[in-house]
Amino acid sequence: MGLFSSSANYSTTEHSLSSEEIRALVGQGHIPSLTPEQESLVEEVIREQRHGDGKISLQGIYEALSKLKHAGKISETDRAGVMQVFKHHFNK
């Protein structure tokens, strides 16, 4: 899987993900390319993408981040960095 991946390459298996987990994974400088403002945007869009039961898949995260990328709010590098963090978290 290259840097420019499509959502077809990401799992549709859903995982529980709390707001606190999202904040811990995205914030605190875990993705060096994100500014604090971008971290907040990423956290918000991922929280909104979750289902009512608090579950989300890697594909769902990718789709949420793609909205921000297409709006010019984050870069491809930002999206790839966030995806790496969540892939690692879900594969623990």
HELIX and SHEET records of a PDB file:
HELIX    1   1 SER A    7  ASN A    9  5                                   3    
HELIX    2   2 SER A   19  VAL A   26  1                                   8    
HELIX    3   3 PRO A   36  GLN A   49  1                                  14    
HELIX    4   4 LEU A   58  HIS A   70  1                                  13    
HELIX    5   5 GLU A   76  PHE A   90  1                                  15    
SHEET    1   A 2 HIS A  15  SER A  16  0                                        
SHEET    2   A 2 LYS A  55  ILE A  56 -1                                        
END                                                                             
